[in-house]
Amino acid sequence: MPTPRQKRLQKLVLVMQRLKDFHQAQHAAHIAEVAVAQEEAKAITETLDAGTAMTALFPELYHRRVANALERSRTSAERARQEAHRLLQADARGNALARAYREASDLSERSTADRERLEFIERGKAGET
């Protein structure tokens, strides 16, 4: 039978796993945003390099769009790096909680086994008299 401490630790382990999953999803989303922004910058640059009539009329617009896409890429890359750091922290905390839960479970099992042995010994002594 789990102790109250074991129950609390088990709930915390589940919460930390969910938090870790959340940070993984956020990290993946930021990485995807980096790829999209880089692809957009590449496409606009190719259009600019092709020298179409529109790029000749509005070169500053195209350059601004490339700069914006590259800035979004840098921002998303920084956010992805931050999420990776948060993910590592959540993983470390989750591992520590899982270890604490295992230790609490082991302690509980040892206590139960010790009580059972003591009862067995006491029954043996009671039978001898």
VOLUM-527221 format. One record per atom (N, C-alpha, C, CB): atom name; x, y, z. Coordinates in Angstrom, 1 decimal, padded with zeros to 4 digits, always signed. Glycine has a CB too. Layout:
REM residues N
CA_X_Y_Z
...
This chain:
REM residues 129
N_+000.8_-001.2_+000.0
CA_+000.0_+000.0_+000.0
C_+000.9_+001.2_+000.0
CB_-001.0_+000.0_+001.2
N_+000.7_+002.1_-001.0
CA_+001.6_+003.3_-001.1
C_+001.3_+004.3_+000.1
CB_+001.3_+004.0_-002.4
N_+002.4_+004.8_+000.6
CA_+002.3_+005.8_+001.6
C_+001.9_+007.2_+001.0
CB_+003.6_+006.0_+002.4
N_+001.4_+008.1_+001.9
CA_+001.1_+009.4_+001.3
C_+002.3_+010.1_+000.6
CB_+000.6_+010.3_+002.5
N_+003.5_+009.9_+001.1
CA_+004.6_+010.5_+000.5
C_+004.8_+009.8_-000.9
CB_+005.9_+010.3_+001.3
N_+004.6_+008.5_-001.0
CA_+004.8_+007.9_-002.3
C_+003.7_+008.4_-003.3
CB_+004.6_+006.3_-002.2
N_+002.5_+008.6_-002.8
CA_+001.5_+009.1_-003.7
C_+001.8_+010.5_-004.2
CB_+000.1_+009.1_-003.0
N_+002.3_+011.3_-003.3
CA_+002.7_+012.7_-003.7
C_+003.8_+012.7_-004.7
CB_+003.1_+013.5_-002.5
N_+004.8_+011.8_-004.4
CA_+005.9_+011.7_-005.4
C_+005.5_+011.2_-006.7
CB_+007.0_+010.8_-004.8
N_+004.6_+010.2_-006.7
CA_+004.1_+009.7_-008.0
C_+003.4_+010.7_-008.8
CB_+003.2_+008.4_-007.7
N_+002.6_+011.5_-008.1
CA_+001.9_+012.6_-008.8
C_+002.9_+013.6_-009.4
CB_+000.9_+013.3_-007.9
N_+003.9_+014.0_-008.6
CA_+004.9_+014.9_-009.0
C_+005.7_+014.4_-010.2
CB_+005.8_+015.3_-007.9
N_+006.0_+013.1_-010.2
CA_+006.7_+012.5_-011.4
C_+005.8_+012.6_-012.6
CB_+007.0_+011.0_-011.1
N_+004.5_+012.4_-012.5
CA_+003.6_+012.5_-013.7
C_+003.6_+014.0_-014.1
CB_+002.2_+012.0_-013.3
N_+003.5_+014.9_-013.2
CA_+003.5_+016.3_-013.6
C_+004.8_+016.7_-014.3
CB_+003.2_+017.2_-012.3
N_+005.9_+016.3_-013.8
CA_+007.2_+016.6_-014.4
C_+007.3_+016.0_-015.8
CB_+008.3_+016.1_-013.5
N_+006.7_+014.8_-016.0
CA_+006.7_+014.2_-017.3
C_+005.9_+015.0_-018.3
CB_+006.2_+012.7_-017.2
N_+004.7_+015.5_-017.8
CA_+003.9_+016.3_-018.7
C_+004.6_+017.7_-019.0
CB_+002.5_+016.6_-018.0
N_+005.3_+018.2_-018.0
CA_+006.0_+019.5_-018.3
C_+007.2_+019.2_-019.3
CB_+006.6_+020.0_-016.9
N_+007.8_+018.1_-019.1
CA_+008.9_+017.7_-020.1
C_+008.3_+017.6_-021.5
CB_+009.6_+016.4_-019.6
N_+007.2_+016.9_-021.6
CA_+006.5_+016.8_-022.9
C_+006.1_+018.1_-023.5
CB_+005.3_+015.9_-022.8
N_+005.7_+019.0_-022.6
CA_+005.3_+020.4_-023.1
C_+006.5_+021.1_-023.7
CB_+004.7_+021.2_-021.9
N_+007.6_+021.0_-022.9
CA_+008.9_+021.7_-023.4
C_+009.4_+021.1_-024.7
CB_+009.9_+021.7_-022.3
N_+009.2_+019.8_-024.8
CA_+009.6_+019.1_-026.1
C_+008.8_+019.6_-027.3
CB_+009.5_+017.6_-026.0
N_+007.5_+019.8_-027.0
CA_+006.6_+020.2_-028.1
C_+006.9_+021.7_-028.4
CB_+005.1_+020.1_-027.6
N_+007.2_+022.5_-027.4
CA_+007.6_+023.9_-027.7
C_+008.9_+024.0_-028.5
CB_+007.7_+024.7_-026.4
N_+009.8_+023.2_-028.1
CA_+011.1_+023.2_-028.8
C_+010.9_+022.8_-030.2
CB_+012.1_+022.2_-028.1
N_+010.1_+021.8_-030.5
CA_+009.9_+021.3_-031.9
C_+009.2_+022.4_-032.7
CB_+009.1_+020.0_-031.9
N_+008.3_+023.1_-032.0
CA_+007.5_+024.2_-032.7
C_+008.5_+025.3_-033.1
CB_+006.4_+024.8_-031.9
N_+009.4_+025.7_-032.2
CA_+010.4_+026.7_-032.5
C_+011.3_+026.3_-033.6
CB_+011.1_+027.1_-031.2
N_+011.8_+025.1_-033.6
CA_+012.6_+024.6_-034.6
C_+011.9_+024.6_-036.0
CB_+013.1_+023.1_-034.3
N_+010.6_+024.3_-036.0
CA_+009.9_+024.4_-037.2
C_+009.7_+025.8_-037.7
CB_+008.5_+023.8_-037.0
N_+009.6_+026.8_-036.8
CA_+009.5_+028.2_-037.2
C_+010.8_+028.6_-037.8
CB_+009.1_+029.0_-035.9
N_+011.9_+028.2_-037.2
CA_+013.2_+028.5_-037.8
C_+013.3_+028.1_-039.2
CB_+014.4_+027.9_-037.0
N_+012.9_+026.8_-039.5
CA_+012.9_+026.3_-040.8
C_+012.0_+027.1_-041.8
CB_+012.5_+024.8_-040.8
N_+010.9_+027.4_-041.4
CA_+009.9_+028.2_-042.2
C_+010.5_+029.5_-042.5
CB_+008.6_+028.3_-041.5
N_+011.0_+030.2_-041.5
CA_+011.6_+031.6_-041.8
C_+012.8_+031.5_-042.7
CB_+012.0_+032.2_-040.4
N_+013.6_+030.5_-042.5
CA_+014.8_+030.4_-043.4
C_+014.4_+030.1_-044.8
CB_+015.7_+029.3_-042.9
N_+013.4_+029.2_-045.0
CA_+012.9_+028.9_-046.3
C_+012.3_+030.1_-047.0
CB_+011.8_+027.8_-046.2
N_+011.5_+030.9_-046.2
CA_+011.0_+032.2_-046.7
C_+012.1_+033.1_-047.2
CB_+010.1_+032.8_-045.7
N_+013.1_+033.3_-046.4
CA_+014.2_+034.2_-046.7
C_+014.9_+033.7_-048.0
CB_+015.2_+034.3_-045.6
N_+015.1_+032.4_-048.1
CA_+015.7_+031.8_-049.3
C_+014.9_+032.0_-050.5
CB_+015.9_+030.3_-049.1
N_+013.5_+031.8_-050.4
CA_+012.6_+032.0_-051.6
C_+012.6_+033.5_-052.0
CB_+011.2_+031.6_-051.2
N_+012.6_+034.4_-051.1
CA_+012.6_+035.8_-051.4
C_+013.9_+036.2_-052.1
CB_+012.3_+036.7_-050.2
N_+015.0_+035.7_-051.5
CA_+016.3_+036.0_-052.1
C_+016.5_+035.5_-053.5
CB_+017.4_+035.4_-051.2
N_+015.9_+034.3_-053.7
CA_+016.0_+033.7_-055.1
C_+015.1_+034.6_-056.1
CB_+015.4_+032.3_-055.1
N_+014.0_+035.1_-055.6
CA_+013.2_+036.0_-056.4
C_+013.9_+037.3_-056.7
CB_+011.8_+036.3_-055.7
N_+014.6_+037.8_-055.7
CA_+015.4_+039.0_-055.9
C_+016.5_+038.8_-056.8
CB_+016.0_+039.5_-054.5
N_+017.2_+037.6_-056.7
CA_+018.3_+037.3_-057.6
C_+017.9_+037.1_-059.0
CB_+019.0_+036.1_-057.1
N_+016.6_+036.7_-059.2
CA_+016.1_+036.4_-060.6
C_+015.9_+037.8_-061.3
CB_+014.8_+035.7_-060.5
N_+015.7_+038.8_-060.5
CA_+015.6_+040.1_-061.2
C_+014.3_+040.4_-061.9
CB_+016.7_+040.4_-062.1
N_+013.2_+040.0_-061.3
CA_+011.9_+040.3_-062.0
C_+011.6_+041.7_-062.0
CB_+010.8_+039.5_-061.3
N_+010.5_+042.1_-062.7
CA_+010.1_+043.5_-062.8
C_+009.7_+044.0_-061.4
CB_+009.0_+043.7_-063.8
N_+009.0_+043.2_-060.6
CA_+008.6_+043.7_-059.3
C_+009.8_+043.9_-058.4
CB_+007.7_+042.6_-058.7
N_+010.8_+043.1_-058.5
CA_+012.0_+043.3_-057.6
C_+012.7_+044.5_-058.0
CB_+012.9_+042.1_-057.6
N_+012.7_+044.9_-059.3
CA_+013.4_+046.1_-059.7
C_+012.6_+047.3_-059.3
CB_+013.4_+046.1_-061.3
N_+011.3_+047.2_-059.2
CA_+010.5_+048.4_-058.7
C_+010.6_+048.6_-057.2
CB_+009.1_+048.2_-059.1
N_+010.6_+047.5_-056.5
CA_+010.5_+047.6_-055.0
C_+011.6_+046.8_-054.3
CB_+009.1_+047.1_-054.5
N_+012.9_+047.1_-054.6
CA_+013.9_+046.3_-054.0
C_+014.0_+046.4_-052.5
CB_+015.3_+046.7_-054.6
N_+013.7_+047.6_-052.0
CA_+013.7_+047.8_-050.5
C_+012.7_+046.9_-049.8
CB_+013.5_+049.2_-050.1
N_+011.5_+046.7_-050.4
CA_+010.5_+045.9_-049.9
C_+011.0_+044.4_-049.8
CB_+009.2_+045.9_-050.7
N_+011.6_+043.9_-050.8
CA_+012.1_+042.6_-050.8
C_+013.3_+042.4_-049.8
CB_+012.6_+042.2_-052.2
N_+014.1_+043.4_-049.7
CA_+015.2_+043.3_-048.7
C_+014.7_+043.4_-047.3
CB_+016.2_+044.5_-048.9
N_+013.7_+044.2_-047.1
CA_+013.0_+044.2_-045.7
C_+012.4_+042.9_-045.4
CB_+012.0_+045.4_-045.7
N_+011.7_+042.3_-046.3
CA_+011.1_+041.0_-046.1
C_+012.2_+039.9_-045.8
CB_+010.3_+040.6_-047.3
N_+013.3_+039.9_-046.5
CA_+014.4_+039.0_-046.2
C_+014.9_+039.3_-044.8
CB_+015.5_+039.1_-047.2
N_+015.1_+040.5_-044.4
CA_+015.6_+040.9_-043.1
C_+014.7_+040.4_-042.0
CB_+015.9_+042.4_-043.0
N_+013.4_+040.6_-042.2
CA_+012.4_+040.2_-041.3
C_+012.4_+038.7_-041.1
CB_+011.0_+040.7_-041.7
N_+012.5_+038.0_-042.2
CA_+012.5_+036.5_-042.1
C_+013.7_+036.0_-041.4
CB_+012.4_+035.9_-043.6
N_+014.9_+036.6_-041.7
CA_+016.1_+036.2_-041.0
C_+016.0_+036.6_-039.5
CB_+017.3_+036.9_-041.6
N_+015.4_+037.7_-039.1
CA_+015.2_+038.0_-037.7
C_+014.3_+037.1_-037.0
CB_+014.7_+039.5_-037.6
N_+013.2_+036.7_-037.7
CA_+012.3_+035.7_-037.1
C_+013.0_+034.4_-036.9
CB_+011.1_+035.5_-038.0
N_+013.9_+034.0_-037.9
CA_+014.6_+032.8_-037.7
C_+015.6_+032.8_-036.5
CB_+015.5_+032.6_-039.0
N_+016.3_+034.0_-036.3
CA_+017.2_+034.1_-035.2
C_+016.4_+034.1_-033.9
CB_+017.9_+035.4_-035.3
N_+015.2_+034.8_-033.8
CA_+014.4_+034.8_-032.6
C_+013.9_+033.4_-032.3
CB_+013.2_+035.8_-032.8
N_+013.4_+032.7_-033.3
CA_+012.9_+031.3_-033.1
C_+014.0_+030.4_-032.6
CB_+012.2_+030.8_-034.3
N_+015.2_+030.6_-033.2
CA_+016.4_+029.7_-032.8
C_+016.7_+030.0_-031.3
CB_+017.6_+030.0_-033.7
N_+016.7_+031.2_-030.9
CA_+016.9_+031.6_-029.5
C_+015.9_+031.0_-028.6
CB_+017.0_+033.1_-029.3
N_+014.6_+031.1_-029.0
CA_+013.5_+030.5_-028.2
C_+013.7_+028.9_-028.1
CB_+012.2_+030.8_-028.8
N_+014.1_+028.3_-029.2
CA_+014.3_+026.9_-029.2
C_+015.5_+026.5_-028.3
CB_+014.7_+026.4_-030.7
N_+016.5_+027.3_-028.3
CA_+017.6_+027.1_-027.3
C_+017.1_+027.2_-025.9
CB_+018.8_+028.1_-027.6
N_+016.3_+028.2_-025.6
CA_+015.8_+028.4_-024.2
C_+014.9_+027.2_-023.9
CB_+015.0_+029.7_-024.1
N_+014.1_+026.7_-024.8
CA_+013.2_+025.6_-024.5
C_+014.0_+024.3_-024.3
CB_+012.2_+025.3_-025.7
N_+015.1_+024.2_-025.0
CA_+016.0_+023.0_-024.8
C_+016.6_+023.0_-023.4
CB_+017.1_+023.0_-025.9
N_+016.9_+024.2_-023.0
CA_+017.5_+024.4_-021.6
C_+016.4_+024.0_-020.6
CB_+018.0_+025.8_-021.4
N_+015.2_+024.5_-020.8
CA_+014.1_+024.2_-019.9
C_+013.8_+022.7_-019.9
CB_+012.8_+025.0_-020.3
N_+013.9_+022.1_-021.1
CA_+013.7_+020.6_-021.2
C_+014.7_+019.9_-020.4
CB_+013.7_+020.2_-022.7
N_+015.9_+020.3_-020.5
CA_+017.0_+019.6_-019.7
C_+016.7_+019.8_-018.2
CB_+018.4_+020.2_-020.0
N_+016.3_+021.0_-017.8
CA_+016.0_+021.2_-016.4
C_+014.8_+020.3_-015.9
CB_+015.6_+022.6_-016.1
N_+013.7_+020.2_-016.7
CA_+012.6_+019.4_-016.4
C_+013.0_+017.9_-016.3
CB_+011.4_+019.6_-017.4
N_+013.8_+017.5_-017.2
CA_+014.3_+016.1_-017.2
C_+015.1_+015.8_-016.0
CB_+015.1_+015.8_-018.5
N_+015.9_+016.7_-015.6
CA_+016.7_+016.5_-014.4
C_+015.8_+016.4_-013.1
CB_+017.8_+017.6_-014.2
N_+014.9_+017.4_-013.1
CA_+014.0_+017.3_-011.9
C_+013.1_+016.1_-011.9
CB_+013.0_+018.6_-012.0
N_+012.6_+015.7_-013.1
CA_+011.8_+014.5_-013.2
C_+012.6_+013.2_-012.7
CB_+011.3_+014.3_-014.6
N_+013.9_+013.2_-013.2
CA_+014.8_+012.1_-012.8
C_+015.0_+012.0_-011.2
CB_+016.1_+012.1_-013.5
N_+015.2_+013.2_-010.7
CA_+015.4_+013.3_-009.2
C_+014.1_+012.9_-008.5
CB_+015.7_+014.7_-008.8
N_+012.9_+013.3_-009.0
CA_+011.7_+012.9_-008.4
C_+011.5_+011.4_-008.5
CB_+010.5_+013.6_-009.0
N_+011.8_+010.8_-009.7
CA_+011.6_+009.4_-009.9
C_+012.5_+008.6_-009.0
CB_+011.9_+009.0_-011.4
N_+013.7_+009.1_-008.8
CA_+014.7_+008.5_-007.8
C_+014.1_+008.5_-006.4
CB_+016.1_+009.1_-007.9
N_+013.6_+009.7_-006.0
CA_+013.0_+009.8_-004.7
C_+011.8_+008.9_-004.5
CB_+012.6_+011.3_-004.4
N_+011.0_+008.7_-005.5
CA_+009.9_+007.8_-005.5
C_+010.4_+006.4_-005.3
CB_+009.0_+007.9_-006.7
N_+011.4_+006.0_-006.1
CA_+011.9_+004.6_-005.9
C_+012.5_+004.4_-004.5
CB_+013.0_+004.4_-007.0
N_+013.2_+005.4_-004.0
CA_+013.7_+005.3_-002.7
C_+012.6_+005.1_-001.6
CB_+014.6_+006.4_-002.4
N_+011.6_+005.9_-001.8
CA_+010.5_+005.8_-000.8
C_+009.8_+004.5_-000.9
CB_+009.4_+007.0_-001.1
N_+009.6_+004.0_-002.2
CA_+009.0_+002.6_-002.4
C_+009.9_+001.5_-001.7
CB_+008.8_+002.4_-003.9
N_+011.2_+001.6_-002.0
CA_+012.1_+000.7_-001.4
C_+012.1_+000.7_+000.1
CB_+013.6_+000.9_-001.9
N_+012.1_+001.9_+000.7
CA_+012.0_+002.0_+002.1
C_+010.7_+001.4_+002.7
CB_+012.1_+003.5_+002.6
N_+009.6_+001.7_+002.0
CA_+008.3_+001.1_+002.4
C_+008.4_-000.4_+002.4
CB_+007.2_+001.7_+001.5
N_+008.9_-001.0_+001.3
CA_+009.0_-002.4_+001.1
C_+009.9_-003.0_+002.2
CB_+009.5_-002.8_-000.2
N_+011.0_-002.4_+002.5
CA_+011.9_-002.9_+003.6
C_+011.2_-002.8_+004.9
CB_+013.2_-002.0_+003.6
N_+010.5_-001.7_+005.2
CA_+009.8_-001.6_+006.5
C_+008.7_-002.7_+006.6
CB_+009.1_-000.3_+006.6
N_+008.0_-003.0_+005.5
CA_+007.0_-004.1_+005.6
C_+007.7_-005.4_+005.8
CB_+006.2_-004.1_+004.2
N_+008.8_-005.7_+005.1
CA_+009.5_-006.9_+005.2
C_+010.0_-007.1_+006.6
CB_+010.6_-007.0_+004.2
N_+010.6_-006.0_+007.2
CA_+011.1_-006.1_+008.6
C_+010.0_-006.4_+009.5
CB_+011.8_-004.7_+008.9
N_+008.8_-005.7_+009.4
CA_+007.7_-006.0_+010.3
C_+007.3_-007.5_+010.2
CB_+006.5_-005.1_+009.9
N_+007.2_-008.0_+008.9
CA_+006.8_-009.4_+008.8
C_+007.8_-010.3_+009.4
CB_+006.6_-009.7_+007.3
N_+009.1_-010.1_+009.3
CA_+010.1_-010.9_+009.9
C_+010.0_-010.8_+011.4
CB_+011.5_-010.5_+009.5
N_+009.7_-009.6_+012.0
CA_+009.6_-009.5_+013.4
C_+008.4_-010.2_+013.9
CB_+009.5_-008.0_+013.8
N_+007.3_-010.1_+013.2
CA_+006.1_-010.9_+013.6
C_+006.3_-012.4_+013.5
CB_+004.9_-010.5_+012.7
N_+007.0_-012.8_+012.5
CA_+007.3_-014.3_+012.4
C_+008.2_-014.7_+013.6
CB_+008.1_-014.5_+011.1
N_+009.2_-013.9_+013.9
CA_+010.1_-014.3_+015.1
C_+009.3_-014.3_+016.4
CB_+011.2_-013.3_+015.2
N_+008.4_-013.3_+016.6
CA_+007.6_-013.3_+017.8
C_+006.6_-014.4_+017.9
CB_+006.8_-011.9_+017.8
N_+006.1_-014.9_+016.7
CA_+005.2_-016.0_+016.7
C_+006.0_-017.3_+017.1
CB_+004.5_-016.2_+015.3
N_+007.2_-017.4_+016.6
CA_+008.1_-018.5_+016.9
C_+008.4_-018.6_+018.4
CB_+009.4_-018.5_+016.1
N_+008.7_-017.4_+019.0
CA_+009.0_-017.4_+020.4
C_+007.7_-017.7_+021.2
CB_+009.5_-016.0_+020.8
N_+006.6_-017.3_+020.8
CA_+005.3_-017.5_+021.5
C_+005.0_-019.0_+021.4
CB_+004.2_-016.7_+020.9
N_+005.4_-019.7_+020.4
CA_+005.1_-021.1_+020.2
C_+006.1_-022.0_+021.0
CB_+005.3_-021.5_+018.7
N_+007.3_-021.5_+021.4
CA_+008.3_-022.2_+022.2
C_+007.9_-022.2_+023.6
CB_+009.6_-021.5_+022.0
N_+007.2_-021.3_+024.1
CA_+006.9_-021.2_+025.5
C_+005.7_-022.1_+025.9
CB_+006.6_-019.9_+026.0
